[in-house]
Amino acid sequence: MNPYVLGVGTALIALSSFTVGWKVNGWRQDAQQLIIEQAAQKAADKATDAAVTAIQGIRIQNRTIRQELEREIVMQPAVGVECNISDGVFTSLNKSLAPRGDNPAVVPGPVAAP
């Protein structure tokens, strides 16, 4: 047999083997991609079903904030209106304001509540 024919035959067999292998590998990758896409679709369907179920379970409640606040204010005890500030605080305020020439105001002493 001619060595050239044998070399060409061997090259054709190698080339066809490579082509078949390449094609089979492509099919395998396509199958893997299809499996991944199907799993993602199933997960998306389950998530959608769960979201629809959760949304159907929502109860709408309308509350007026003003009524809630009035109830809280009514329930709280009233704070005394008496101001218990010592004379020392007013003295300290007057001393802090005295050195400033731009504000000659003096804080008056404690005032009795009516």
N, CA, C and O atoms as CSV, one atom per row, in Angstrom:
chain,resi,resn,atom,element,x,y,z
A,1,MET,N,N,0.825,-1.168,0.000
A,1,MET,CA,C,0.000,0.000,0.000
A,1,MET,C,C,0.880,1.246,0.000
A,1,MET,O,O,1.964,1.275,0.582
A,2,ASN,N,N,0.382,2.247,-0.659
A,2,ASN,CA,C,1.114,3.482,-0.822
A,2,ASN,C,C,1.145,4.241,0.511
A,2,ASN,O,O,0.111,4.386,1.163
A,3,PRO,N,N,2.329,4.726,0.918
A,3,PRO,CA,C,2.416,5.432,2.207
A,3,PRO,C,C,1.617,6.737,2.209
A,3,PRO,O,O,1.146,7.159,3.266
A,4,TYR,N,N,1.455,7.375,1.071
A,4,TYR,CA,C,0.674,8.617,1.022
A,4,TYR,C,C,-0.809,8.342,1.275
A,4,TYR,O,O,-1.479,9.097,1.979
A,5,VAL,N,N,-1.301,7.271,0.701
A,5,VAL,CA,C,-2.710,6.911,0.892
A,5,VAL,C,C,-2.935,6.552,2.353
A,5,VAL,O,O,-3.955,6.919,2.935
A,6,LEU,N,N,-1.978,5.831,2.952
A,6,LEU,CA,C,-2.080,5.464,4.355
A,6,LEU,C,C,-2.056,6.704,5.239
A,6,LEU,O,O,-2.814,6.778,6.206
A,7,GLY,N,N,-1.206,7.680,4.933
A,7,GLY,CA,C,-1.125,8.928,5.699
A,7,GLY,C,C,-2.394,9.757,5.558
A,7,GLY,O,O,-2.887,10.322,6.534
A,8,VAL,N,N,-2.922,9.825,4.330
A,8,VAL,CA,C,-4.148,10.590,4.101
A,8,VAL,C,C,-5.312,9.897,4.809
A,8,VAL,O,O,-6.157,10.567,5.402
A,9,GLY,N,N,-5.366,8.599,4.756
A,9,GLY,CA,C,-6.424,7.829,5.423
A,9,GLY,C,C,-6.380,8.031,6.931
A,9,GLY,O,O,-7.411,8.216,7.577
A,10,THR,N,N,-5.163,7.992,7.487
A,10,THR,CA,C,-4.997,8.202,8.918
A,10,THR,C,C,-5.405,9.619,9.306
A,10,THR,O,O,-6.038,9.821,10.342
A,11,ALA,N,N,-5.051,10.586,8.494
A,11,ALA,CA,C,-5.428,11.976,8.753
A,11,ALA,C,C,-6.938,12.146,8.695
A,11,ALA,O,O,-7.512,12.848,9.527
A,12,LEU,N,N,-7.593,11.511,7.719
A,12,LEU,CA,C,-9.054,11.603,7.610
A,12,LEU,C,C,-9.732,10.957,8.820
A,12,LEU,O,O,-10.712,11.487,9.344
A,13,ILE,N,N,-9.213,9.825,9.257
A,13,ILE,CA,C,-9.780,9.147,10.431
A,13,ILE,C,C,-9.595,10.025,11.667
A,13,ILE,O,O,-10.520,10.160,12.468
A,14,ALA,N,N,-8.414,10.624,11.832
A,14,ALA,CA,C,-8.154,11.496,12.984
A,14,ALA,C,C,-9.054,12.726,12.939
A,14,ALA,O,O,-9.606,13.139,13.958
A,15,LEU,N,N,-9.198,13.311,11.738
A,15,LEU,CA,C,-10.040,14.493,11.594
A,15,LEU,C,C,-11.499,14.169,11.870
A,15,LEU,O,O,-12.190,14.941,12.535
A,16,SER,N,N,-11.969,13.050,11.372
A,16,SER,CA,C,-13.367,12.676,11.601
A,16,SER,C,C,-13.589,12.332,13.079
A,16,SER,O,O,-14.649,12.638,13.626
A,17,SER,N,N,-12.607,11.703,13.730
A,17,SER,CA,C,-12.721,11.403,15.160
A,17,SER,C,C,-12.786,12.697,15.972
A,17,SER,O,O,-13.583,12.816,16.902
A,18,PHE,N,N,-11.947,13.653,15.615
A,18,PHE,CA,C,-11.954,14.947,16.291
A,18,PHE,C,C,-13.292,15.644,16.100
A,18,PHE,O,O,-13.842,16.200,17.051
A,19,THR,N,N,-13.828,15.621,14.870
A,19,THR,CA,C,-15.105,16.270,14.568
A,19,THR,C,C,-16.243,15.619,15.343
A,19,THR,O,O,-17.092,16.316,15.898
A,20,VAL,N,N,-16.269,14.299,15.387
A,20,VAL,CA,C,-17.321,13.589,16.126
A,20,VAL,C,C,-17.203,13.899,17.625
A,20,VAL,O,O,-18.207,14.151,18.291
A,21,GLY,N,N,-16.002,13.879,18.135
A,21,GLY,CA,C,-15.795,14.205,19.556
A,21,GLY,C,C,-16.254,15.625,19.877
A,21,GLY,O,O,-16.894,15.865,20.901
A,22,TRP,N,N,-15.921,16.554,18.996
A,22,TRP,CA,C,-16.325,17.955,19.179
A,22,TRP,C,C,-17.852,18.066,19.194
A,22,TRP,O,O,-18.422,18.778,20.021
A,23,LYS,N,N,-18.500,17.362,18.280
A,23,LYS,CA,C,-19.962,17.412,18.169
A,23,LYS,C,C,-20.612,16.797,19.417
A,23,LYS,O,O,-21.564,17.360,19.956
A,24,VAL,N,N,-20.101,15.640,19.881
A,24,VAL,CA,C,-20.654,14.979,21.065
A,24,VAL,C,C,-20.458,15.856,22.297
A,24,VAL,O,O,-21.347,15.921,23.145
A,25,ASN,N,N,-19.326,16.525,22.416
A,25,ASN,CA,C,-19.077,17.428,23.533
A,25,ASN,C,C,-20.060,18.603,23.506
A,25,ASN,O,O,-20.539,19.034,24.554
A,26,GLY,N,N,-20.355,19.107,22.339
A,26,GLY,CA,C,-21.347,20.188,22.199
A,26,GLY,C,C,-22.726,19.731,22.648
A,26,GLY,O,O,-23.446,20.471,23.318
A,27,TRP,N,N,-23.093,18.491,22.271
A,27,TRP,CA,C,-24.386,17.959,22.704
A,27,TRP,C,C,-24.437,17.834,24.233
A,27,TRP,O,O,-25.457,18.133,24.855
A,28,ARG,N,N,-23.318,17.387,24.830
A,28,ARG,CA,C,-23.258,17.228,26.284
A,28,ARG,C,C,-23.420,18.579,26.974
A,28,ARG,O,O,-24.156,18.693,27.954
A,29,GLN,N,N,-22.738,19.597,26.469
A,29,GLN,CA,C,-22.855,20.934,27.061
A,29,GLN,C,C,-24.269,21.498,26.888
A,29,GLN,O,O,-24.795,22.158,27.785
A,30,ASP,N,N,-24.875,21.235,25.735
A,30,ASP,CA,C,-26.253,21.684,25.518
A,30,ASP,C,C,-27.202,21.009,26.506
A,30,ASP,O,O,-28.114,21.646,27.032
A,31,ALA,N,N,-26.981,19.703,26.758
A,31,ALA,CA,C,-27.832,18.972,27.696
A,31,ALA,C,C,-27.667,19.527,29.114
A,31,ALA,O,O,-28.650,19.666,29.842
A,32,GLN,N,N,-26.432,19.842,29.506
A,32,GLN,CA,C,-26.192,20.417,30.827
A,32,GLN,C,C,-26.865,21.788,30.953
A,32,GLN,O,O,-27.470,22.096,31.979
A,33,GLN,N,N,-26.756,22.594,29.916
A,33,GLN,CA,C,-27.378,23.914,29.926
A,33,GLN,C,C,-28.898,23.791,30.027
A,33,GLN,O,O,-29.537,24.577,30.727
A,34,LEU,N,N,-29.477,22.818,29.337
A,34,LEU,CA,C,-30.919,22.594,29.391
A,34,LEU,C,C,-31.351,22.191,30.801
A,34,LEU,O,O,-32.378,22.659,31.292
A,35,ILE,N,N,-30.572,21.328,31.454
A,35,ILE,CA,C,-30.883,20.907,32.824
A,35,ILE,C,C,-30.846,22.108,33.762
A,35,ILE,O,O,-31.720,22.248,34.618
A,36,ILE,N,N,-29.844,22.979,33.613
A,36,ILE,CA,C,-29.725,24.179,34.453
A,36,ILE,C,C,-30.909,25.109,34.228
A,36,ILE,O,O,-31.470,25.644,35.184
A,37,GLU,N,N,-31.291,25.304,32.971
A,37,GLU,CA,C,-32.416,26.188,32.663
A,37,GLU,C,C,-33.725,25.629,33.204
A,37,GLU,O,O,-34.560,26.390,33.694
A,38,GLN,N,N,-33.919,24.317,33.126
A,38,GLN,CA,C,-35.139,23.704,33.652
A,38,GLN,C,C,-35.197,23.846,35.181
A,38,GLN,O,O,-36.258,24.126,35.739
A,39,ALA,N,N,-34.061,23.654,35.850
A,39,ALA,CA,C,-34.025,23.808,37.312
A,39,ALA,C,C,-34.315,25.252,37.702
A,39,ALA,O,O,-35.039,25.503,38.666
A,40,ALA,N,N,-33.751,26.203,36.955
A,40,ALA,CA,C,-34.011,27.618,37.247
A,40,ALA,C,C,-35.487,27.957,37.034
A,40,ALA,O,O,-36.064,28.723,37.806
A,41,GLN,N,N,-36.093,27.395,36.002
A,41,GLN,CA,C,-37.515,27.647,35.735
A,41,GLN,C,C,-38.387,27.066,36.848
A,41,GLN,O,O,-39.358,27.694,37.269
A,42,LYS,N,N,-38.042,25.862,37.326
A,42,LYS,CA,C,-38.796,25.253,38.424
A,42,LYS,C,C,-38.674,26.104,39.693
A,42,LYS,O,O,-39.660,26.315,40.398
A,43,ALA,N,N,-37.461,26.591,39.981
A,43,ALA,CA,C,-37.264,27.430,41.163
A,43,ALA,C,C,-38.045,28.738,41.042
A,43,ALA,O,O,-38.630,29.209,42.017
A,44,ALA,N,N,-38.052,29.317,39.853
A,44,ALA,CA,C,-38.801,30.561,39.644
A,44,ALA,C,C,-40.298,30.318,39.800
A,44,ALA,O,O,-40.999,31.155,40.369
A,45,ASP,N,N,-40.793,29.200,39.310
A,45,ASP,CA,C,-42.214,28.871,39.457
A,45,ASP,C,C,-42.588,28.694,40.925
A,45,ASP,O,O,-43.628,29.185,41.366
A,46,LYS,N,N,-41.739,27.992,41.685
A,46,LYS,CA,C,-42.008,27.803,43.110
A,46,LYS,C,C,-41.984,29.140,43.849
A,46,LYS,O,O,-42.833,29.389,44.705
A,47,ALA,N,N,-41.014,30.003,43.525
A,47,ALA,CA,C,-40.933,31.315,44.176
A,47,ALA,C,C,-42.153,32.165,43.835
A,47,ALA,O,O,-42.675,32.876,44.693
A,48,THR,N,N,-42.602,32.093,42.598
A,48,THR,CA,C,-43.792,32.845,42.190
A,48,THR,C,C,-45.019,32.346,42.938
A,48,THR,O,O,-45.828,33.142,43.414
A,49,ASP,N,N,-45.158,31.024,43.042
A,49,ASP,CA,C,-46.293,30.456,43.782
A,49,ASP,C,C,-46.253,30.883,45.247
A,49,ASP,O,O,-47.288,31.225,45.819
A,50,ALA,N,N,-45.072,30.866,45.856
A,50,ALA,CA,C,-44.950,31.278,47.258
A,50,ALA,C,C,-45.297,32.753,47.423
A,50,ALA,O,O,-45.954,33.130,48.393
A,51,ALA,N,N,-44.861,33.592,46.481
A,51,ALA,CA,C,-45.165,35.025,46.559
A,51,ALA,C,C,-46.660,35.278,46.396
A,51,ALA,O,O,-47.234,36.111,47.097
A,52,VAL,N,N,-47.286,34.558,45.471
A,52,VAL,CA,C,-48.736,34.717,45.271
A,52,VAL,C,C,-49.483,34.296,46.523
A,52,VAL,O,O,-50.428,34.970,46.932
A,53,THR,N,N,-49.079,33.197,47.138
A,53,THR,CA,C,-49.721,32.733,48.368
A,53,THR,C,C,-49.548,33.756,49.487
A,53,THR,O,O,-50.491,34.038,50.226
A,54,ALA,N,N,-48.350,34.307,49.609
A,54,ALA,CA,C,-48.098,35.308,50.652
A,54,ALA,C,C,-48.911,36.571,50.405
A,54,ALA,O,O,-49.437,37.162,51.348
A,55,ILE,N,N,-49.017,36.985,49.169
A,55,ILE,CA,C,-49.772,38.200,48.845
A,55,ILE,C,C,-51.261,37.975,49.107
A,55,ILE,O,O,-51.956,38.883,49.563
A,56,GLN,N,N,-51.747,36.777,48.820
A,56,GLN,CA,C,-53.162,36.488,49.072
A,56,GLN,C,C,-53.470,36.493,50.560
A,56,GLN,O,O,-54.607,36.753,50.953
A,57,GLY,N,N,-52.480,36.210,51.390
A,57,GLY,CA,C,-52.689,36.180,52.832
A,57,GLY,C,C,-52.613,37.541,53.500
A,57,GLY,O,O,-52.842,37.642,54.706
A,58,ILE,N,N,-52.302,38.580,52.761
A,58,ILE,CA,C,-52.176,39.918,53.346
A,58,ILE,C,C,-53.563,40.461,53.663
A,58,ILE,O,O,-54.463,40.422,52.824
A,59,ARG,N,N,-53.723,40.964,54.871
A,59,ARG,CA,C,-54.969,41.632,55.258
A,59,ARG,C,C,-54.684,43.124,55.335
A,59,ARG,O,O,-53.730,43.551,55.985
A,60,ILE,N,N,-55.493,43.889,54.686
A,60,ILE,CA,C,-55.312,45.340,54.694
A,60,ILE,C,C,-56.034,45.896,55.908
A,60,ILE,O,O,-57.221,45.637,56.108
A,61,GLN,N,N,-55.319,46.655,56.709
A,61,GLN,CA,C,-55.903,47.285,57.886
A,61,GLN,C,C,-55.652,48.780,57.794
A,61,GLN,O,O,-54.509,49.226,57.696
A,62,ASN,N,N,-56.709,49.529,57.826
A,62,ASN,CA,C,-56.588,50.981,57.807
A,62,ASN,C,C,-56.722,51.504,59.228
A,62,ASN,O,O,-57.711,51.233,59.909
A,63,ARG,N,N,-55.744,52.238,59.660
A,63,ARG,CA,C,-55.767,52.829,60.997
A,63,ARG,C,C,-55.508,54.323,60.865
A,63,ARG,O,O,-54.680,54.767,60.070
A,64,THR,N,N,-56.223,55.061,61.648
A,64,THR,CA,C,-56.011,56.504,61.665
A,64,THR,C,C,-54.980,56.809,62.744
A,64,THR,O,O,-55.172,56.469,63.911
A,65,ILE,N,N,-53.924,57.429,62.360
A,65,ILE,CA,C,-52.838,57.708,63.302
A,65,ILE,C,C,-53.315,58.649,64.403
A,65,ILE,O,O,-52.899,58.515,65.554
A,66,ARG,N,N,-54.167,59.579,64.069
A,66,ARG,CA,C,-54.619,60.570,65.040
A,66,ARG,C,C,-55.325,59.882,66.203
A,66,ARG,O,O,-55.118,60.259,67.357
A,67,GLN,N,N,-56.154,58.878,65.919
A,67,GLN,CA,C,-56.856,58.179,66.990
A,67,GLN,C,C,-55.875,57.435,67.901
A,67,GLN,O,O,-56.050,57.417,69.120
A,68,GLU,N,N,-54.859,56.832,67.320
A,68,GLU,CA,C,-53.870,56.128,68.128
A,68,GLU,C,C,-53.128,57.107,69.031
A,68,GLU,O,O,-52.894,56.812,70.203
A,69,LEU,N,N,-52.760,58.258,68.501
A,69,LEU,CA,C,-52.030,59.229,69.300
A,69,LEU,C,C,-52.897,59.792,70.405
A,69,LEU,O,O,-52.410,59.982,71.520
A,70,GLU,N,N,-54.164,60.066,70.140
A,70,GLU,CA,C,-55.052,60.562,71.176
A,70,GLU,C,C,-55.175,59.535,72.304
A,70,GLU,O,O,-55.210,59.901,73.479
A,71,ARG,N,N,-55.239,58.263,71.949
A,71,ARG,CA,C,-55.355,57.231,72.964
A,71,ARG,C,C,-54.091,57.198,73.820
A,71,ARG,O,O,-54.173,57.040,75.038
A,72,GLU,N,N,-52.943,57.343,73.203
A,72,GLU,CA,C,-51.697,57.355,73.971
A,72,GLU,C,C,-51.620,58.566,74.879
A,72,GLU,O,O,-51.200,58.454,76.031
A,73,ILE,N,N,-52.021,59.724,74.372
A,73,ILE,CA,C,-51.945,60.944,75.179
A,73,ILE,C,C,-52.915,60.855,76.354
A,73,ILE,O,O,-52.580,61.281,77.459
A,74,VAL,N,N,-54.086,60.319,76.137
A,74,VAL,CA,C,-55.077,60.206,77.201
A,74,VAL,C,C,-54.583,59.252,78.272
A,74,VAL,O,O,-54.868,59.458,79.452
A,75,MET,N,N,-53.854,58.221,77.896
A,75,MET,CA,C,-53.419,57.219,78.852
A,75,MET,C,C,-52.228,57.679,79.691
A,75,MET,O,O,-51.968,57.093,80.742
A,76,GLN,N,N,-51.507,58.692,79.268
A,76,GLN,CA,C,-50.330,59.157,79.981
A,76,GLN,C,C,-50.730,60.130,81.092
A,76,GLN,O,O,-51.590,60.982,80.866
A,77,PRO,N,N,-50.137,60.031,82.274
A,77,PRO,CA,C,-50.460,60.996,83.337
A,77,PRO,C,C,-49.884,62.368,82.984
A,77,PRO,O,O,-48.860,62.474,82.308
A,78,ALA,N,N,-50.547,63.390,83.445
A,78,ALA,CA,C,-50.118,64.759,83.167
A,78,ALA,C,C,-48.903,65.093,84.019
A,78,ALA,O,O,-48.827,64.697,85.182
A,79,VAL,N,N,-47.958,65.817,83.444
A,79,VAL,CA,C,-46.761,66.236,84.150
A,79,VAL,C,C,-47.059,67.555,84.844
A,79,VAL,O,O,-47.765,68.397,84.288
A,80,GLY,N,N,-46.543,67.746,86.030
A,80,GLY,CA,C,-46.776,68.989,86.778
A,80,GLY,C,C,-46.228,70.202,86.046
A,80,GLY,O,O,-45.245,70.099,85.312
A,81,VAL,N,N,-46.864,71.353,86.245
A,81,VAL,CA,C,-46.465,72.575,85.543
A,81,VAL,C,C,-45.508,73.413,86.378
A,81,VAL,O,O,-45.143,74.518,85.977
A,82,GLU,N,N,-45.103,72.908,87.517
A,82,GLU,CA,C,-44.229,73.660,88.399
A,82,GLU,C,C,-42.791,73.590,87.889
A,82,GLU,O,O,-42.331,72.517,87.501
A,83,CYS,N,N,-42.096,74.684,87.884
A,83,CYS,CA,C,-40.714,74.746,87.425
A,83,CYS,C,C,-39.816,74.831,88.641
A,83,CYS,O,O,-39.856,75.823,89.369
A,84,ASN,N,N,-39.016,73.823,88.874
A,84,ASN,CA,C,-38.156,73.783,90.058
A,84,ASN,C,C,-36.710,74.044,89.656
A,84,ASN,O,O,-35.896,73.121,89.622
A,85,ILE,N,N,-36.394,75.287,89.355
A,85,ILE,CA,C,-35.023,75.664,89.017
A,85,ILE,C,C,-34.491,76.503,90.160
A,85,ILE,O,O,-35.144,77.443,90.612
A,86,SER,N,N,-33.307,76.161,90.621
A,86,SER,CA,C,-32.748,76.860,91.774
A,86,SER,C,C,-32.243,78.244,91.373
A,86,SER,O,O,-32.038,78.526,90.193
A,87,ASP,N,N,-32.047,79.097,92.368
A,87,ASP,CA,C,-31.547,80.448,92.128
A,87,ASP,C,C,-30.117,80.419,91.599
A,87,ASP,O,O,-29.691,81.343,90.907
A,88,GLY,N,N,-29.367,79.349,91.925
A,88,GLY,CA,C,-27.989,79.233,91.448
A,88,GLY,C,C,-27.917,79.120,89.931
A,88,GLY,O,O,-26.961,79.598,89.321
A,89,VAL,N,N,-28.917,78.493,89.314
A,89,VAL,CA,C,-28.938,78.370,87.862
A,89,VAL,C,C,-29.109,79.741,87.230
A,89,VAL,O,O,-28.430,80.063,86.254
A,90,PHE,N,N,-30.014,80.558,87.778
A,90,PHE,CA,C,-30.215,81.902,87.233
A,90,PHE,C,C,-28.977,82.772,87.431
A,90,PHE,O,O,-28.650,83.594,86.575
A,91,THR,N,N,-28.289,82.593,88.557
A,91,THR,CA,C,-27.057,83.344,88.802
A,91,THR,C,C,-25.995,82.956,87.784
A,91,THR,O,O,-25.286,83.818,87.265
A,92,SER,N,N,-25.883,81.674,87.498
A,92,SER,CA,C,-24.899,81.211,86.516
A,92,SER,C,C,-25.221,81.742,85.119
A,92,SER,O,O,-24.318,82.117,84.371
A,93,LEU,N,N,-26.490,81.774,84.773
A,93,LEU,CA,C,-26.882,82.320,83.475
A,93,LEU,C,C,-26.552,83.804,83.378
A,93,LEU,O,O,-26.059,84.262,82.347
A,94,ASN,N,N,-26.815,84.547,84.426
A,94,ASN,CA,C,-26.524,85.987,84.425
A,94,ASN,C,C,-25.025,86.240,84.319
A,94,ASN,O,O,-24.601,87.169,83.632
A,95,LYS,N,N,-24.222,85.421,84.993
A,95,LYS,CA,C,-22.769,85.587,84.916
A,95,LYS,C,C,-22.253,85.273,83.510
A,95,LYS,O,O,-21.338,85.936,83.020
A,96,SER,N,N,-22.838,84.265,82.864
A,96,SER,CA,C,-22.369,83.907,81.533
A,96,SER,C,C,-22.766,84.958,80.502
A,96,SER,O,O,-22.070,85.127,79.501
A,97,LEU,N,N,-23.866,85.663,80.726
A,97,LEU,CA,C,-24.305,86.685,79.778
A,97,LEU,C,C,-23.678,88.043,80.053
A,97,LEU,O,O,-23.593,88.861,79.137
A,98,ALA,N,N,-23.241,88.314,81.262
A,98,ALA,CA,C,-22.732,89.629,81.631
A,98,ALA,C,C,-21.485,90.049,80.858
A,98,ALA,O,O,-21.439,91.202,80.429
A,99,PRO,N,N,-20.465,89.205,80.644
A,99,PRO,CA,C,-19.256,89.673,79.963
A,99,PRO,C,C,-19.477,90.047,78.503
A,99,PRO,O,O,-18.662,90.771,77.930
A,100,ARG,N,N,-20.531,89.583,77.900
A,100,ARG,CA,C,-20.748,89.869,76.491
A,100,ARG,C,C,-21.340,91.259,76.346
A,100,ARG,O,O,-22.376,91.574,76.931
A,101,GLY,N,N,-20.683,92.065,75.579
A,101,GLY,CA,C,-21.143,93.433,75.387
A,101,GLY,C,C,-22.271,93.540,74.384
A,101,GLY,O,O,-23.009,94.525,74.404
A,102,ASP,N,N,-22.430,92.567,73.514
A,102,ASP,CA,C,-23.434,92.669,72.468
A,102,ASP,C,C,-24.820,92.260,72.955
A,102,ASP,O,O,-25.806,92.539,72.272
A,103,ASN,N,N,-24.931,91.603,74.119
A,103,ASN,CA,C,-26.226,91.168,74.629
A,103,ASN,C,C,-26.322,91.502,76.113
A,103,ASN,O,O,-25.909,90.695,76.945
A,104,PRO,N,N,-26.846,92.649,76.460
A,104,PRO,CA,C,-26.903,93.047,77.875
A,104,PRO,C,C,-28.094,92.433,78.604
A,104,PRO,O,O,-28.431,92.869,79.704
A,105,ALA,N,N,-28.735,91.433,78.013
A,105,ALA,CA,C,-29.920,90.840,78.634
A,105,ALA,C,C,-29.550,90.118,79.913
A,105,ALA,O,O,-28.474,89.531,80.022
A,106,VAL,N,N,-30.440,90.167,80.864
A,106,VAL,CA,C,-30.262,89.481,82.139
A,106,VAL,C,C,-31.471,88.574,82.321
A,106,VAL,O,O,-32.612,88.992,82.124
A,107,VAL,N,N,-31.209,87.350,82.693
A,107,VAL,CA,C,-32.285,86.391,82.874
A,107,VAL,C,C,-32.967,86.700,84.204
A,107,VAL,O,O,-32.296,86.772,85.234
A,108,PRO,N,N,-34.285,86.883,84.202
A,108,PRO,CA,C,-34.973,87.183,85.465
A,108,PRO,C,C,-34.993,85.954,86.369
A,108,PRO,O,O,-34.757,84.835,85.912
A,109,GLY,N,N,-35.268,86.161,87.621
A,109,GLY,CA,C,-35.329,85.086,88.607
A,109,GLY,C,C,-36.548,84.198,88.339
A,109,GLY,O,O,-37.310,84.428,87.400
A,110,PRO,N,N,-36.711,83.178,89.187
A,110,PRO,CA,C,-37.832,82.268,88.993
A,110,PRO,C,C,-39.170,82.976,89.139
A,110,PRO,O,O,-39.344,83.861,89.976
A,111,VAL,N,N,-40.116,82.556,88.295
A,111,VAL,CA,C,-41.436,83.138,88.304
A,111,VAL,C,C,-42.398,82.096,88.855
A,111,VAL,O,O,-42.341,80.933,88.457
A,112,ALA,N,N,-43.267,82.489,89.750
A,112,ALA,CA,C,-44.229,81.557,90.320
A,112,ALA,C,C,-45.284,81.220,89.282
A,112,ALA,O,O,-45.710,82.078,88.508
A,113,ALA,N,N,-45.708,79.935,89.274
A,113,ALA,CA,C,-46.737,79.507,88.322
A,113,ALA,C,C,-48.090,80.049,88.766
A,113,ALA,O,O,-48.351,80.150,89.964
A,114,PRO,N,N,-48.956,80.400,87.814
A,114,PRO,CA,C,-50.265,80.976,88.192
A,114,PRO,C,C,-51.176,79.943,88.818
A,114,PRO,O,O,-52.306,80.261,89.189
